[in-house]
Amino acid sequence: MAIYHLSIKIISRGKGKSAVAAAAYRAGDKITNDYDGITHDYTRKGGVVHTEILLPDHAPREYSDRSVLWNAVEQIEKNKNAQLAREIELALPVELSAGQNLTLVREYCQRHFVSAGMYADVCIHDKNDGNPHAHIMLTMRPIEQNGKWGAKSKKEYILDNNGERIVLKSGEFKTRKICTVDWNDQNKAEEWRSAWADAVNAALGNENHSVRVDHRSYERQGIEQIPTVHLGVAALQMEKRGIATERGDLNRAVQITNTQLRQLRARIKKCKDWLYSQPLTGAPSLMDMMNSIAGGKNLETRWKKIADLKTRSKVLVFLQENNITDVPTLSDKITQLYQSQYDLANSIKKEERRISTLNQHLAQVDILRRHKTVYSKYKSLDPKKHGAFFDKHSDEILAYQSASKYLKEHLNGYDKIPDKSWLTERDKLLAQRYAHVEEYYKLRDEVASVEALHRSAESMMRAVPISEKEQINTHIQSDR
């Protein structure tokens, strides 16, 4: 089924990245970086089904060559911490054909990036593993109408109240940085994310597919649901072969929790709707409902009678513990149950989300440590021997690089990987979650007691003739 995924990353020289290396890897190409002289050869990489470069109308045609384009970017960016490119990764809907997905990506890039003056290097990957996706590398610097690279920003003098330039102690004039393009605005990311969801849904609709995607989180959508984690290619293949994985187990647990939360909320709402739909006349009182439970009528076996007596006992305890003596107080209790379920669900959702995130962090730490020896050996080899070693250990090397990249992006200011802090936080959250689960079970038992009263009332109303129902008007009316 189609899923929504759009991630945005910056390829920065300050983080040790190279636009040439990134472009070569995503395209499965071989390119030499003129900036540092390193040749990046990924021609053995599989799963690359399409590559192309989309250019603005006024761009030099030679930039349709991947090597020329990204070497030009490396050359124009002089700073050691320069931002070289922006990468957008998109999940493609499996319901569409390869040709339909290509058209979808092209039109999206043309409308939102190329028309704004960016160069778009598009690479589509599909290993027939149910995870087709596209990598789009975008230039960060505008191109002028004459085909020359433009400036990313310019300085503007700050003036005083008299319109004069302000002189600093250093003797220089006070200035501020003005971006020449709005591509780095935070609002752009939300705009691009929303536009991709719209584009995917339009394409699915055109092909008469009913499934739709949404770029918003469940919380923003108002959906009472915990998000599952992305399995990744390796875990997905293992799950397809019937091999349980840690992420798969986590997703199954999340799905069970989501189902339970939805069912409980639906049960409470049903009780609430039932109570507020009762007529002012002809409805049984709270005492009538209690007396009806285990009354012995139409009970087929002795065991059935015993079971109903147990139900009566539980309902009685529920009423006593909550000081429920009439229908209004029962109504208040149901309203309280509704709110408690909402608050409890929110707490569990927040805990599950954070536990899920911490599990992902810790899983990447484990991958990093398992493959560190192989990766260290790979880095220590003569570059001429890299190819043969990579062919033999590509899975370990790529896994290490992916884990390293992931962890660097999630350090949140830490100098080193805070795995012990993550473990401590996860254990604390697990304890909180278990406590909330206990609250959930208590809440579920209380809902069961209300449902028993509901069933009793419905049974009584079905058994009483219409003429008699009209005469029973004192209990519920006096309660209200």
C-alpha positions in Angstrom: 0.0 0.0 0.0 1.2 3.5 -0.7 3.0 5.2 2.2 4.0 8.8 2.7 7.7 9.4 3.1 9.7 12.6 2.2 12.9 13.4 3.9 15.1 16.5 3.3 18.8 16.6 4.0 21.7 18.9 3.3 24.9 17.6 1.8 27.6 19.7 3.4 31.3 19.8 3.0 31.5 20.7 6.7 30.2 17.3 7.5 32.7 15.6 5.3 30.3 15.0 2.5 30.9 15.5 -1.3 28.2 16.4 -3.8 30.1 14.3 -6.5 30.3 11.3 -4.2 26.6 11.5 -3.4 25.6 11.9 -7.0 27.8 9.0 -8.1 26.3 6.7 -5.4 22.7 7.6 -6.1 23.1 7.2 -9.9 25.3 4.1 -9.7 27.9 6.1 -11.7 31.6 6.6 -11.7 32.7 10.2 -11.3 36.1 11.8 -10.3 35.8 14.7 -7.9 38.1 17.5 -9.3 38.1 19.2 -5.9 40.0 16.5 -4.1 41.0 14.1 -6.9 39.0 11.1 -5.5 37.2 8.9 -8.0 33.9 7.5 -6.7 32.9 4.3 -8.5 29.5 2.9 -7.8 28.8 1.2 -11.1 28.3 -2.1 -9.3 25.4 -0.7 -7.4 22.1 -2.4 -8.1 18.6 -1.2 -8.1 19.1 2.0 -10.1 16.3 2.0 -12.7 16.4 5.5 -14.0 18.5 8.7 -13.8 18.2 12.1 -15.4 19.0 15.7 -14.8 16.3 18.4 -15.1 17.6 21.9 -15.9 15.9 25.4 -15.9 15.5 26.8 -19.4 18.4 29.2 -19.1 20.9 26.7 -17.7 23.9 25.7 -19.8 23.2 22.4 -21.6 26.6 20.9 -20.5 25.1 20.6 -17.0 23.0 17.8 -18.2 26.2 15.7 -17.6 26.2 14.6 -14.0 30.0 14.9 -13.7 30.1 18.4 -15.1 27.2 19.6 -13.0 28.4 18.5 -9.6 32.1 19.3 -10.2 31.0 22.8 -11.1 29.2 22.9 -7.7 32.3 21.7 -5.9 34.3 24.3 -7.7 32.1 27.3 -7.1 31.7 26.6 -3.3 35.0 27.7 -1.7 34.2 27.4 2.0 35.3 24.4 3.9 31.8 24.1 5.5 29.8 25.0 2.3 26.4 23.5 1.7 26.8 21.7 -1.6 23.4 20.3 -2.3 20.0 19.5 -0.9 18.7 15.9 -1.2 15.0 15.0 -1.1 14.1 11.3 -0.8 10.6 10.2 -1.8 8.7 7.0 -1.3 6.9 6.1 -4.6 3.4 4.5 -4.5 3.6 0.8 -5.3 0.1 1.0 -6.9 1.6 3.0 -9.9 3.7 1.6 -12.7 7.3 2.5 -13.2 6.3 4.9 -16.0 3.6 6.5 -14.0 6.0 7.0 -11.0 8.6 8.6 -13.3 6.0 11.0 -14.7 4.9 11.8 -11.1 8.5 12.6 -10.0 9.3 14.6 -13.1 6.2 16.8 -12.8 6.7 17.3 -9.1 10.4 18.4 -9.7 9.5 20.7 -12.6 6.8 22.5 -10.7 8.5 23.0 -7.4 12.2 23.0 -8.0 13.2 23.5 -11.6 10.8 26.3 -12.3 12.3 28.1 -9.2 15.8 27.9 -10.8 17.2 24.7 -9.2 18.9 21.9 -11.0 17.4 18.5 -10.2 19.4 15.3 -10.4 16.7 12.6 -10.3 17.6 8.9 -9.5 14.9 6.2 -9.1 15.7 3.1 -7.2 13.7 -0.1 -7.2 15.0 -3.6 -6.2 11.6 -5.1 -6.6 11.4 -5.4 -2.8 8.3 -3.3 -2.4 10.3 -0.1 -1.6 10.5 2.0 -4.8 11.8 5.4 -4.1 13.5 8.5 -5.7 16.5 10.5 -4.7 16.5 14.1 -5.9 19.7 16.2 -5.5 19.1 19.9 -5.8 21.5 22.8 -6.3 21.7 25.3 -3.5 23.0 28.3 -5.6 20.8 30.1 -8.1 21.8 30.3 -11.8 21.7 33.7 -13.5 20.0 34.3 -16.9 23.4 34.4 -18.5 24.1 30.9 -17.3 26.5 31.9 -14.5 26.2 30.9 -10.9 24.6 33.5 -8.7 25.2 34.4 -5.1 23.3 32.5 -2.3 23.1 35.7 -0.3 24.1 39.4 -0.2 24.9 41.9 2.5 22.6 44.8 3.3 23.7 47.8 5.3 21.8 48.5 8.5 20.9 52.1 8.8 20.2 54.3 11.8 17.2 56.5 12.4 18.8 59.2 10.2 19.3 56.8 7.3 23.1 56.6 7.9 25.1 53.4 7.9 26.1 52.2 11.4 29.8 52.0 12.1 31.1 49.2 14.3 34.1 49.4 16.7 36.1 47.6 14.1 35.5 50.4 11.6 33.3 48.2 9.4 29.7 49.0 8.7 27.0 46.9 10.3 25.3 44.6 7.8 22.8 41.8 7.7 22.7 38.7 5.5 19.9 38.7 2.9 19.2 35.4 1.0 18.8 35.8 -2.7 16.4 32.8 -2.8 13.8 31.4 -0.4 14.8 27.8 -0.8 16.1 27.5 2.7 13.0 29.0 4.4 11.4 26.6 6.9 8.0 27.1 5.3 9.4 25.7 2.1 9.9 22.2 3.6 6.2 22.1 4.7 5.2 23.4 1.2 7.2 20.7 -0.5 5.9 18.0 1.8 2.3 19.0 1.3 2.7 19.3 -2.4 4.2 15.8 -2.7 1.2 14.3 -0.9 -1.2 16.2 -3.2 0.8 15.0 -6.3 0.7 11.4 -5.1 -3.0 11.5 -4.3 -3.8 13.1 -7.7 -1.8 10.4 -9.5 -3.5 7.6 -7.5 -6.9 9.2 -8.2 -6.3 9.4 -11.9 -5.6 5.7 -11.9 -8.8 4.9 -9.9 -6.9 3.8 -6.8 -8.8 4.5 -3.5 -5.7 4.6 -1.2 -4.4 8.1 -0.2 -1.4 9.5 1.7 -1.1 12.3 4.1 2.1 14.3 4.9 0.9 15.2 8.4 1.7 13.1 11.4 -1.1 11.2 13.1 -1.2 13.8 15.9 -1.7 16.6 13.4 -4.3 14.7 11.6 -6.2 14.1 14.9 -5.9 10.4 14.5 -5.6 8.5 17.8 -2.9 6.2 16.5 0.7 5.4 17.2 2.9 5.5 14.1 4.8 2.4 13.1 8.5 2.5 12.2 10.0 2.2 8.7 11.2 -1.4 8.3 14.0 -0.8 5.9 14.9 -3.0 3.0 16.8 -5.7 5.0 14.1 -6.1 7.7 11.3 -6.0 5.0 12.9 -8.9 3.1 13.4 -10.9 6.3 9.7 -10.4 7.3 8.6 -11.5 3.8 10.6 -14.7 4.3 8.8 -15.3 7.7 11.7 -14.2 9.8 10.7 -11.9 12.7 12.7 -8.8 13.1 13.0 -6.3 16.0 11.3 -3.6 14.0 8.7 -6.0 12.8 7.9 -7.0 16.4 7.7 -3.4 17.4 5.3 -2.6 14.6 3.1 -5.6 15.5 3.0 -4.4 19.1 2.1 -0.9 18.0 -0.7 -2.2 15.8 -2.1 -4.2 18.7 -2.0 -1.1 20.9 -3.7 1.0 18.2 -6.4 -1.6 17.8 -7.1 -1.7 21.6 -7.2 2.1 21.9 -9.6 2.4 19.0 -11.9 -0.3 20.3 -12.0 1.0 23.8 -12.8 4.5 22.7 -15.6 3.2 20.4 -17.0 1.1 23.3 -17.1 4.2 25.6 -18.7 6.3 22.8 -21.4 3.6 22.3 -22.3 3.7 26.0 -22.3 7.5 26.0 -24.5 7.6 22.9 -26.9 5.0 24.4 -27.3 6.9 27.7 -27.9 10.3 26.1 -30.4 8.7 23.6 -32.7 7.4 26.4 -36.2 8.9 26.4 -37.4 10.8 29.4 -40.2 8.3 29.8 -40.3 4.5 29.4 -36.6 4.0 30.4 -35.5 1.7 33.2 -33.9 3.1 36.3 -30.4 2.2 37.6 -32.0 -0.1 40.2 -34.1 -1.8 37.4 -30.9 -2.4 35.4 -29.2 -4.0 38.5 -32.1 -6.2 39.3 -32.3 -7.4 35.8 -28.7 -8.7 35.8 -28.7 -12.4 36.8 -32.4 -12.3 37.3 -32.5 -15.9 36.1 -34.8 -15.3 33.1 -33.9 -17.1 29.9 -30.6 -18.4 31.2 -30.0 -21.8 29.6 -27.5 -23.3 32.1 -26.5 -23.1 35.7 -23.0 -21.9 34.6 -24.7 -19.1 32.7 -26.5 -18.0 35.8 -23.2 -18.1 37.8 -21.5 -16.0 35.2 -24.2 -13.4 35.3 -24.1 -13.3 39.1 -20.4 -12.6 38.9 -21.2 -9.8 36.4 -23.7 -8.4 38.9 -21.1 -8.4 41.6 -18.5 -6.6 39.5 -21.1 -4.0 38.5 -22.1 -3.5 42.1 -18.5 -2.9 43.1 -18.1 -0.5 40.2 -21.2 1.5 41.3 -20.1 1.6 45.0 -16.5 2.6 44.3 -17.6 5.5 42.1 -20.6 6.5 44.3 -23.0 6.0 41.4 -26.6 6.1 42.8 -28.6 7.4 39.8 -28.5 7.9 36.1 -27.0 11.5 36.2 -24.0 10.2 38.2 -23.7 7.3 35.8 -23.7 9.8 33.0 -21.0 11.8 34.7 -18.9 8.7 35.1 -19.2 7.8 31.4 -18.1 11.3 30.5 -15.1 10.9 32.9 -14.3 7.5 31.2 -14.3 9.2 27.8 -11.9 11.9 28.9 -9.7 9.4 30.8 -9.4 7.2 27.7 -8.4 10.3 25.7 -5.8 11.4 28.2 -4.5 7.8 28.6 -4.2 7.3 24.9 -2.3 10.5 24.4 0.2 9.4 27.2 0.7 6.0 25.7 1.1 7.4 22.2 3.8 9.8 23.4 5.6 7.1 25.2 5.4 4.7 22.3 6.7 7.3 19.9 9.7 8.1 22.0 10.4 4.4 22.8 10.2 3.7 19.1 12.7 6.5 18.4 15.0 5.3 21.1 14.8 1.7 19.8 15.8 3.0 16.4 18.8 4.9 17.9 20.0 1.9 19.8 19.5 -0.4 16.8 21.8 1.9 14.8 24.4 1.8 17.6 24.4 -2.0 17.5 24.9 -1.9 13.7 27.7 0.6 14.0 29.5 -1.6 16.5 29.0 -4.9 14.7 30.5 -3.6 11.5 33.1 -1.2 12.9 36.0 -3.7 12.4 35.2 -4.3 8.7 34.7 -0.6 8.0 38.0 0.3 9.8 39.9 -2.2 7.7 38.2 -0.8 4.6 39.3 2.8 5.4 42.9 1.6 6.2 43.4 0.0 2.8 45.1 1.6 -0.1 42.4 3.3 -2.3 43.4 1.0 -5.2 42.2 -2.0 -3.1 38.9 -0.5 -2.1 36.9 -1.9 -5.0 37.7 -5.5 -4.4 37.2 -5.2 -0.6 34.0 -3.3 -1.1 32.6 -6.0 -3.5 33.2 -8.6 -0.8 31.9 -6.6 2.2 29.5 -4.1 0.6 26.6 -5.0 3.0 28.7 -4.4 6.1 30.3 -1.2 4.8 27.0 0.3 3.6 25.3 -0.7 6.9 28.1 1.0 8.9 27.9 4.2 6.8 24.2 4.4 7.0 24.2 3.9 10.8 27.0 6.4 11.2 25.1 9.0 9.1 21.9 8.3 11.1 23.6 8.7 14.5 25.4 11.9 13.5 22.0 13.4 12.6 20.5 12.5 15.9 23.3 13.4 18.4 21.4 16.6 19.3 24.5 18.4 20.5 26.3 15.5 22.1 30.0 15.0 21.3 29.7 11.3 21.4 26.9 8.7 21.1 24.8 8.9 24.3 23.7 5.3 24.2 23.7 4.9 28.0 21.4 7.9 28.3 19.1 6.5 25.6 19.0 3.1 27.4 18.1 4.8 30.7 15.4 7.0 29.2 13.9 4.0 27.4 13.8 1.9 30.6 12.1 4.7 32.4 9.5 5.1 29.6 8.9 1.4 29.5 8.1 1.5 33.2 5.7 4.4 32.7 4.1 2.6 29.8 3.5 -0.5 31.9 1.8 1.7 34.6 -0.4 3.2 31.9 -1.3 -0.2 30.6 -2.5 -1.1 34.1 -4.6 2.0 34.0 -5.9 0.9 30.6 -7.0 -2.5 32.0 -8.8 -0.8 34.9 -10.5 1.5 32.5 -11.5 -1.4 30.3 -13.1 -3.2 33.3 -15.1 -0.1 34.2 -16.3 0.2 30.6 -17.4 -3.5 30.8 -19.5 -2.7 33.9 -21.3 0.1 32.0 -21.8 -2.2 29.1 -23.4 -4.7 31.4 -25.9 -2.1 32.6 -26.5 -1.1 28.9 -27.2 -4.7 28.0 -29.6 -5.1 31.0 -31.5 -2.0 30.0 -31.8 -3.0 26.4 -33.0 -6.5 27.5 -35.6 -5.0 29.8 -36.9 -2.6 27.1 -37.2 -5.4 24.6 -39.2 -7.5 27.1 -41.7 -4.8 28.2 -44.7 -4.2 25.9 -45.1 -0.7 24.5 -48.2 0.0 26.6 -46.2 -0.7 29.8 -43.2 1.3 28.6 -45.3 4.4 28.5 -46.3 3.9 32.1 -42.7 3.6 33.3 -41.9 7.3 33.6 -40.9 8.0 37.1 -37.4 6.6 37.6 -35.4 8.2 34.8 -37.4 11.4 34.9 -36.8 11.8 38.7 -33.1 11.0 38.3 -32.6 13.7 35.7 
